[in-house]
Amino acid sequence: MIGLAAPVLLAVGEAMREHEEILDALRRRAGSELSDILFRHLRNKRKAAADREAAVPVPGESAVDSV
């Protein structure tokens, strides 16, 4: 669990920056820029979710079974 702490904190920090960029683009009504930011944000979110899912062990399966 400790090994996951740093990557998770980095991902949270990155997501917060993206949310701030989204709000800024909304305030400025910068549609094209907002589209780019949202696309990048959702791509990063999908990757983070896939990484998290890959790191969770399957119940009933040991590390030896998956080799």
Secondary structure, DSSP 8 states (H G I E B T S, - for coil): -HHHHHHHHHHHHHHHHHHHHHHHHHHHT-HHHHHHHHHHHHHHHHHHHHHHHHHS--TT--TTTT-
